[in-house]
C-alpha cells in the first residue's frame, strides 16, 4: 500500500486541519519506502517499541504521541529522541502520529472512552475543546464511581488518584483523555458532578475540590492506552473498505513508565 494512501486513511479517521498550528501530527520520519506492507500501532515510541517493530518487520509505526513534538536542534544518540530517530532511520521504519486530531475525532480517544464507561447522551466534541461530557446509566456514589472507572478502563485497583468533591450521587460526567487539568473549568461550567482525566496537578486538584467537583485522575497512560486498540480497529476497517492490503498490528510492548 502506498505510504500516501496510509496517511490519507489515518487523516480520514482523524482530520488534522483544525490542529495544524498547535500540534505535530502526521509524518514524523519518512524513510523513503513507497510501499507499506505492515504497520505497528502504539501509544508512543520507546526502545521496546522499536525493537518490536523490527522483530515484526513493520514498515511504519503509527503513534498517538508525536515522536517529534518540540523542535530539536541536534540528532545525537545521547538523547532518547535522537537515539530513536537514528535507530528508526537505520531500520527503515517510517513514523506517523495522530495526536490532538484523534483525541477530538468522532470515534477518537474521548468518544471511545465514553463508550467504555457506558456514558449516555454524550455531547458532540467541540473542536475548540478536547473534552466533553455525558451521563452515567445509573447515578453512583463516590466509591462506586471510582470502581467503575477502574473496571471500565481496565486499570489496576487503586491505580487512580481521586478528589472527592462531596457529591452524594454522581450522574453527569465530564472527561478528557490525557493531561486535561486545564479543562476543569469546562467541567464546572457544564454543571458536571465529576471529571475524568489524567496528569492532574496539585493546584488543579485543590481548585476542583473547592468547586465541589469530584475528579478521577486515571493517569495520562491510563486514559490513552486505548489509542492502540481503537486506531488499529478503525484503520483495519478503512483498509478493508477501500479494498487495500495492509497488515495492521497492535503493539504488545508496555510503554507505561510507572511501576505498578
KOLTOR-41494 format. One record per residue (C-alpha): residue in three letters; x, y, z; chain; residue number from 1. Coordinates in steps of 0.05 Angstrom, whole numbers, plus 5000, padded with zeros to 4 digits. Example, Ala and Ser with C-alpha at 12.3 -4.5 7.8 and 13.67 -1.06 7.14 Angstrom:
<rs>
+--------+------+------+------+--------+-----+
! residu !   xx !   yy !   zz ! chaine ! num !
+--------+------+------+------+--------+-----+
!    ALA ! 5246 ! 4910 ! 5156 !      A !   1 !
!    SER ! 5273 ! 4979 ! 5143 !      A !   2 !
+--------+------+------+------+--------+-----+
</rs>
This chain:
<rs>
+--------+------+------+------+--------+-----+
! residu !   xx !   yy !   zz ! chaine ! num !
+--------+------+------+------+--------+-----+
!    UNK ! 5000 ! 5000 ! 5000 !      A !   1 !
!    UNK ! 5027 ! 5069 ! 4981 !      A !   2 !
!    UNK ! 5051 ! 5110 ! 5041 !      A !   3 !
!    UNK ! 5009 ! 5170 ! 5019 !      A !   4 !
!    UNK ! 4947 ! 5126 ! 5020 !      A !   5 !
!    UNK ! 4962 ! 5102 ! 5091 !      A !   6 !
!    UNK ! 4968 ! 5174 ! 5114 !      A !   7 !
!    UNK ! 4905 ! 5192 ! 5077 !      A !   8 !
!    UNK ! 4867 ! 5136 ! 5113 !      A !   9 !
!    UNK ! 4894 ! 5159 ! 5181 !      A !  10 !
!    UNK ! 4872 ! 5230 ! 5167 !      A !  11 !
!    UNK ! 4804 ! 5207 ! 5144 !      A !  12 !
!    UNK ! 4796 ! 5176 ! 5213 !      A !  13 !
!    UNK ! 4823 ! 5239 ! 5249 !      A !  14 !
!    UNK ! 4826 ! 5301 ! 5204 !      A !  15 !
!    UNK ! 4885 ! 5346 ! 5221 !      A !  16 !
!    UNK ! 4864 ! 5413 ! 5192 !      A !  17 !
!    UNK ! 4838 ! 5444 ! 5257 !      A !  18 !
!    UNK ! 4903 ! 5429 ! 5295 !      A !  19 !
!    UNK ! 4958 ! 5445 ! 5245 !      A !  20 !
!    UNK ! 4983 ! 5506 ! 5283 !      A !  21 !
!    UNK ! 4986 ! 5474 ! 5352 !      A !  22 !
!    UNK ! 5002 ! 5401 ! 5341 !      A !  23 !
!    UNK ! 5052 ! 5359 ! 5304 !      A !  24 !
!    UNK ! 5010 ! 5303 ! 5277 !      A !  25 !
!    UNK ! 5027 ! 5269 ! 5212 !      A !  26 !
!    UNK ! 5092 ! 5241 ! 5185 !      A !  27 !
!    UNK ! 5149 ! 5246 ! 5235 !      A !  28 !
!    UNK ! 5200 ! 5205 ! 5198 !      A !  29 !
!    UNK ! 5196 ! 5185 ! 5125 !      A !  30 !
!    UNK ! 5246 ! 5132 ! 5107 !      A !  31 !
!    UNK ! 5234 ! 5132 ! 5033 !      A !  32 !
!    UNK ! 5195 ! 5067 ! 5027 !      A !  33 !
!    UNK ! 5140 ! 5076 ! 4976 !      A !  34 !
!    UNK ! 5104 ! 5013 ! 4995 !      A !  35 !
!    UNK ! 5079 ! 4999 ! 5066 !      A !  36 !
!    UNK ! 5061 ! 4926 ! 5080 !      A !  37 !
!    UNK ! 5056 ! 4925 ! 5156 !      A !  38 !
!    UNK ! 5043 ! 4979 ! 5208 !      A !  39 !
!    UNK ! 5051 ! 4974 ! 5284 !      A !  40 !
!    UNK ! 5002 ! 5017 ! 5324 !      A !  41 !
!    UNK ! 5023 ! 5042 ! 5394 !      A !  42 !
!    UNK ! 5013 ! 5099 ! 5443 !      A !  43 !
!    UNK ! 5084 ! 5125 ! 5437 !      A !  44 !
!    UNK ! 5155 ! 5105 ! 5418 !      A !  45 !
!    UNK ! 5209 ! 5078 ! 5463 !      A !  46 !
!    UNK ! 5265 ! 5027 ! 5456 !      A !  47 !
!    UNK ! 5219 ! 4967 ! 5466 !      A !  48 !
!    UNK ! 5171 ! 4991 ! 5413 !      A !  49 !
!    UNK ! 5227 ! 5000 ! 5362 !      A !  50 !
!    UNK ! 5253 ! 4930 ! 5378 !      A !  51 !
!    UNK ! 5183 ! 4902 ! 5370 !      A !  52 !
!    UNK ! 5174 ! 4938 ! 5303 !      A !  53 !
!    UNK ! 5240 ! 4910 ! 5278 !      A !  54 !
!    UNK ! 5224 ! 4840 ! 5302 !      A !  55 !
!    UNK ! 5155 ! 4840 ! 5270 !      A !  56 !
!    UNK ! 5183 ! 4872 ! 5206 !      A !  57 !
!    UNK ! 5137 ! 4933 ! 5209 !      A !  58 !
!    UNK ! 5149 ! 4986 ! 5155 !      A !  59 !
!    UNK ! 5113 ! 5040 ! 5194 !      A !  60 !
!    UNK ! 5097 ! 5056 ! 5267 !      A !  61 !
!    UNK ! 5033 ! 5095 ! 5280 !      A !  62 !
!    UNK ! 5033 ! 5131 ! 5347 !      A !  63 !
!    UNK ! 4986 ! 5176 ! 5386 !      A !  64 !
!    UNK ! 5041 ! 5218 ! 5419 !      A !  65 !
!    UNK ! 5085 ! 5251 ! 5367 !      A !  66 !
!    UNK ! 5157 ! 5229 ! 5368 !      A !  67 !
!    UNK ! 5177 ! 5299 ! 5348 !      A !  68 !
!    UNK ! 5133 ! 5345 ! 5389 !      A !  69 !
!    UNK ! 5182 ! 5401 ! 5401 !      A !  70 !
!    UNK ! 5234 ! 5427 ! 5352 !      A !  71 !
!    UNK ! 5302 ! 5394 ! 5361 !      A !  72 !
!    UNK ! 5369 ! 5426 ! 5342 !      A !  73 !
!    UNK ! 5411 ! 5363 ! 5340 !      A !  74 !
!    UNK ! 5401 ! 5289 ! 5328 !      A !  75 !
!    UNK ! 5451 ! 5251 ! 5371 !      A !  76 !
!    UNK ! 5450 ! 5183 ! 5406 !      A !  77 !
!    UNK ! 5459 ! 5220 ! 5472 !      A !  78 !
!    UNK ! 5385 ! 5237 ! 5478 !      A !  79 !
!    UNK ! 5326 ! 5189 ! 5477 !      A !  80 !
!    UNK ! 5292 ! 5223 ! 5417 !      A !  81 !
!    UNK ! 5358 ! 5226 ! 5379 !      A !  82 !
!    UNK ! 5371 ! 5153 ! 5393 !      A !  83 !
!    UNK ! 5302 ! 5134 ! 5370 !      A !  84 !
!    UNK ! 5307 ! 5175 ! 5306 !      A !  85 !
!    UNK ! 5375 ! 5145 ! 5288 !      A !  86 !
!    UNK ! 5352 ! 5073 ! 5301 !      A !  87 !
!    UNK ! 5287 ! 5082 ! 5263 !      A !  88 !
!    UNK ! 5322 ! 5111 ! 5202 !      A !  89 !
!    UNK ! 5375 ! 5057 ! 5204 !      A !  90 !
!    UNK ! 5319 ! 5005 ! 5206 !      A !  91 !
!    UNK ! 5279 ! 5038 ! 5151 !      A !  92 !
!    UNK ! 5217 ! 5048 ! 5194 !      A !  93 !
!    UNK ! 5172 ! 5107 ! 5179 !      A !  94 !
!    UNK ! 5134 ! 5141 ! 5235 !      A !  95 !
!    UNK ! 5066 ! 5175 ! 5232 !      A !  96 !
!    UNK ! 5028 ! 5205 ! 5291 !      A !  97 !
!    UNK ! 4955 ! 5224 ! 5304 !      A !  98 !
!    UNK ! 4952 ! 5265 ! 5367 !      A !  99 !
!    UNK ! 4901 ! 5320 ! 5382 !      A ! 100 !
!    UNK ! 4861 ! 5304 ! 5319 !      A ! 101 !
!    UNK ! 4849 ! 5234 ! 5345 !      A ! 102 !
!    UNK ! 4831 ! 5259 ! 5415 !      A ! 103 !
!    UNK ! 4775 ! 5301 ! 5386 !      A ! 104 !
!    UNK ! 4753 ! 5256 ! 5328 !      A ! 105 !
!    UNK ! 4682 ! 5228 ! 5328 !      A ! 106 !
!    UNK ! 4710 ! 5158 ! 5341 !      A ! 107 !
!    UNK ! 4774 ! 5181 ! 5375 !      A ! 108 !
!    UNK ! 4801 ! 5174 ! 5446 !      A ! 109 !
!    UNK ! 4748 ! 5214 ! 5482 !      A ! 110 !
!    UNK ! 4688 ! 5183 ! 5448 !      A ! 111 !
!    UNK ! 4718 ! 5114 ! 5454 !      A ! 112 !
!    UNK ! 4729 ! 5124 ! 5529 !      A ! 113 !
!    UNK ! 4657 ! 5147 ! 5535 !      A ! 114 !
!    UNK ! 4635 ! 5081 ! 5505 !      A ! 115 !
!    UNK ! 4678 ! 5041 ! 5553 !      A ! 116 !
!    UNK ! 4649 ! 5080 ! 5611 !      A ! 117 !
!    UNK ! 4578 ! 5067 ! 5586 !      A ! 118 !
!    UNK ! 4562 ! 5141 ! 5584 !      A ! 119 !
!    UNK ! 4497 ! 5163 ! 5551 !      A ! 120 !
!    UNK ! 4475 ! 5227 ! 5516 !      A ! 121 !
!    UNK ! 4547 ! 5246 ! 5504 !      A ! 122 !
!    UNK ! 4556 ! 5317 ! 5478 !      A ! 123 !
!    UNK ! 4588 ! 5322 ! 5409 !      A ! 124 !
!    UNK ! 4661 ! 5345 ! 5417 !      A ! 125 !
!    UNK ! 4673 ! 5419 ! 5409 !      A ! 126 !
!    UNK ! 4734 ! 5427 ! 5364 !      A ! 127 !
!    UNK ! 4759 ! 5483 ! 5409 !      A ! 128 !
!    UNK ! 4754 ! 5438 ! 5470 !      A ! 129 !
!    UNK ! 4783 ! 5368 ! 5471 !      A ! 130 !
!    UNK ! 4739 ! 5345 ! 5529 !      A ! 131 !
!    UNK ! 4664 ! 5336 ! 5533 !      A ! 132 !
!    UNK ! 4612 ! 5303 ! 5579 !      A ! 133 !
!    UNK ! 4558 ! 5250 ! 5584 !      A ! 134 !
!    UNK ! 4513 ! 5215 ! 5635 !      A ! 135 !
!    UNK ! 4521 ! 5150 ! 5674 !      A ! 136 !
!    UNK ! 4466 ! 5100 ! 5663 !      A ! 137 !
!    UNK ! 4454 ! 5100 ! 5738 !      A ! 138 !
!    UNK ! 4477 ! 5151 ! 5790 !      A ! 139 !
!    UNK ! 4535 ! 5126 ! 5833 !      A ! 140 !
!    UNK ! 4566 ! 5146 ! 5898 !      A ! 141 !
!    UNK ! 4640 ! 5163 ! 5901 !      A ! 142 !
!    UNK ! 4664 ! 5093 ! 5917 !      A ! 143 !
!    UNK ! 4621 ! 5061 ! 5863 !      A ! 144 !
!    UNK ! 4644 ! 5113 ! 5812 !      A ! 145 !
!    UNK ! 4718 ! 5102 ! 5827 !      A ! 146 !
!    UNK ! 4710 ! 5026 ! 5819 !      A ! 147 !
!    UNK ! 4670 ! 5036 ! 5755 !      A ! 148 !
!    UNK ! 4725 ! 5078 ! 5723 !      A ! 149 !
!    UNK ! 4779 ! 5028 ! 5743 !      A ! 150 !
!    UNK ! 4740 ! 4969 ! 5715 !      A ! 151 !
!    UNK ! 4718 ! 5005 ! 5651 !      A ! 152 !
!    UNK ! 4788 ! 5028 ! 5634 !      A ! 153 !
!    UNK ! 4820 ! 4961 ! 5654 !      A ! 154 !
!    UNK ! 4863 ! 4994 ! 5708 !      A ! 155 !
!    UNK ! 4892 ! 4960 ! 5770 !      A ! 156 !
!    UNK ! 4854 ! 4972 ! 5835 !      A ! 157 !
!    UNK ! 4876 ! 5037 ! 5868 !      A ! 158 !
!    UNK ! 4914 ! 5058 ! 5806 !      A ! 159 !
!    UNK ! 4875 ! 5123 ! 5801 !      A ! 160 !
!    UNK ! 4882 ! 5186 ! 5844 !      A ! 161 !
!    UNK ! 4817 ! 5217 ! 5868 !      A ! 162 !
!    UNK ! 4788 ! 5283 ! 5891 !      A ! 163 !
!    UNK ! 4722 ! 5275 ! 5928 !      A ! 164 !
!    UNK ! 4680 ! 5336 ! 5912 !      A ! 165 !
!    UNK ! 4627 ! 5317 ! 5962 !      A ! 166 !
!    UNK ! 4572 ! 5300 ! 5912 !      A ! 167 !
!    UNK ! 4526 ! 5247 ! 5941 !      A ! 168 !
!    UNK ! 4506 ! 5218 ! 5874 !      A ! 169 !
!    UNK ! 4547 ! 5225 ! 5810 !      A ! 170 !
!    UNK ! 4509 ! 5227 ! 5745 !      A ! 171 !
!    UNK ! 4536 ! 5279 ! 5697 !      A ! 172 !
!    UNK ! 4609 ! 5265 ! 5680 !      A ! 173 !
!    UNK ! 4660 ! 5307 ! 5641 !      A ! 174 !
!    UNK ! 4721 ! 5272 ! 5612 !      A ! 175 !
!    UNK ! 4785 ! 5288 ! 5574 !      A ! 176 !
!    UNK ! 4837 ! 5235 ! 5558 !      A ! 177 !
!    UNK ! 4910 ! 5252 ! 5570 !      A ! 178 !
!    UNK ! 4930 ! 5313 ! 5610 !      A ! 179 !
!    UNK ! 4865 ! 5352 ! 5620 !      A ! 180 !
!    UNK ! 4875 ! 5392 ! 5683 !      A ! 181 !
!    UNK ! 4865 ! 5457 ! 5646 !      A ! 182 !
!    UNK ! 4794 ! 5435 ! 5628 !      A ! 183 !
!    UNK ! 4768 ! 5433 ! 5700 !      A ! 184 !
!    UNK ! 4732 ! 5500 ! 5688 !      A ! 185 !
!    UNK ! 4696 ! 5469 ! 5629 !      A ! 186 !
!    UNK ! 4670 ! 5412 ! 5674 !      A ! 187 !
!    UNK ! 4647 ! 5463 ! 5725 !      A ! 188 !
!    UNK ! 4615 ! 5507 ! 5671 !      A ! 189 !
!    UNK ! 4577 ! 5446 ! 5644 !      A ! 190 !
!    UNK ! 4550 ! 5432 ! 5713 !      A ! 191 !
!    UNK ! 4583 ! 5363 ! 5719 !      A ! 192 !
!    UNK ! 4586 ! 5323 ! 5783 !      A ! 193 !
!    UNK ! 4653 ! 5291 ! 5765 !      A ! 194 !
!    UNK ! 4711 ! 5295 ! 5716 !      A ! 195 !
!    UNK ! 4756 ! 5240 ! 5690 !      A ! 196 !
!    UNK ! 4825 ! 5258 ! 5662 !      A ! 197 !
!    UNK ! 4900 ! 5247 ! 5673 !      A ! 198 !
!    UNK ! 4961 ! 5283 ! 5699 !      A ! 199 !
!    UNK ! 4924 ! 5328 ! 5748 !      A ! 200 !
!    UNK ! 4969 ! 5379 ! 5783 !      A ! 201 !
!    UNK ! 4962 ! 5394 ! 5857 !      A ! 202 !
!    UNK ! 4934 ! 5464 ! 5849 !      A ! 203 !
!    UNK ! 4884 ! 5437 ! 5798 !      A ! 204 !
!    UNK ! 4862 ! 5384 ! 5847 !      A ! 205 !
!    UNK ! 4855 ! 5436 ! 5902 !      A ! 206 !
!    UNK ! 4813 ! 5480 ! 5856 !      A ! 207 !
!    UNK ! 4767 ! 5422 ! 5836 !      A ! 208 !
!    UNK ! 4755 ! 5404 ! 5909 !      A ! 209 !
!    UNK ! 4740 ! 5477 ! 5926 !      A ! 210 !
!    UNK ! 4689 ! 5478 ! 5869 !      A ! 211 !
!    UNK ! 4656 ! 5414 ! 5893 !      A ! 212 !
!    UNK ! 4678 ! 5374 ! 5832 !      A ! 213 !
!    UNK ! 4697 ! 5301 ! 5841 !      A ! 214 !
!    UNK ! 4757 ! 5283 ! 5798 !      A ! 215 !
!    UNK ! 4787 ! 5217 ! 5778 !      A ! 216 !
!    UNK ! 4859 ! 5224 ! 5754 !      A ! 217 !
!    UNK ! 4868 ! 5158 ! 5717 !      A ! 218 !
!    UNK ! 4936 ! 5179 ! 5690 !      A ! 219 !
!    UNK ! 4959 ! 5200 ! 5621 !      A ! 220 !
!    UNK ! 4976 ! 5129 ! 5603 !      A ! 221 !
!    UNK ! 4913 ! 5102 ! 5637 !      A ! 222 !
!    UNK ! 4866 ! 5145 ! 5596 !      A ! 223 !
!    UNK ! 4903 ! 5140 ! 5529 !      A ! 224 !
!    UNK ! 4928 ! 5068 ! 5524 !      A ! 225 !
!    UNK ! 4861 ! 5056 ! 5489 !      A ! 226 !
!    UNK ! 4890 ! 5091 ! 5427 !      A ! 227 !
!    UNK ! 4924 ! 5027 ! 5405 !      A ! 228 !
!    UNK ! 4863 ! 4982 ! 5400 !      A ! 229 !
!    UNK ! 4818 ! 5038 ! 5375 !      A ! 230 !
!    UNK ! 4863 ! 5065 ! 5319 !      A ! 231 !
!    UNK ! 4882 ! 4995 ! 5297 !      A ! 232 !
!    UNK ! 4809 ! 4974 ! 5291 !      A ! 233 !
!    UNK ! 4789 ! 5036 ! 5253 !      A ! 234 !
!    UNK ! 4848 ! 5031 ! 5206 !      A ! 235 !
!    UNK ! 4833 ! 4958 ! 5192 !      A ! 236 !
!    UNK ! 4762 ! 4977 ! 5174 !      A ! 237 !
!    UNK ! 4786 ! 5033 ! 5129 !      A ! 238 !
!    UNK ! 4835 ! 4987 ! 5094 !      A ! 239 !
!    UNK ! 4783 ! 4933 ! 5083 !      A ! 240 !
!    UNK ! 4731 ! 4984 ! 5060 !      A ! 241 !
!    UNK ! 4779 ! 5011 ! 5007 !      A ! 242 !
!    UNK ! 4799 ! 4942 ! 4983 !      A ! 243 !
!    UNK ! 4872 ! 4954 ! 5002 !      A ! 244 !
!    UNK ! 4924 ! 4906 ! 5030 !      A ! 245 !
!    UNK ! 4957 ! 4927 ! 5095 !      A ! 246 !
!    UNK ! 4974 ! 4886 ! 5157 !      A ! 247 !
!    UNK ! 4955 ! 4927 ! 5219 !      A ! 248 !
!    UNK ! 4982 ! 4900 ! 5285 !      A ! 249 !
!    UNK ! 4976 ! 4926 ! 5356 !      A ! 250 !
!    UNK ! 5039 ! 4934 ! 5396 !      A ! 251 !
!    UNK ! 5049 ! 4886 ! 5454 !      A ! 252 !
!    UNK ! 5103 ! 4927 ! 5488 !      A ! 253 !
!    UNK ! 5084 ! 4965 ! 5551 !      A ! 254 !
!    UNK ! 5101 ! 5039 ! 5546 !      A ! 255 !
!    UNK ! 5077 ! 5056 ! 5617 !      A ! 256 !
!    UNK ! 5139 ! 5084 ! 5652 !      A ! 257 !
!    UNK ! 5108 ! 5075 ! 5721 !      A ! 258 !
!    UNK ! 5117 ! 5012 ! 5763 !      A ! 259 !
!    UNK ! 5050 ! 4986 ! 5787 !      A ! 260 !
+--------+------+------+------+--------+-----+
</rs>
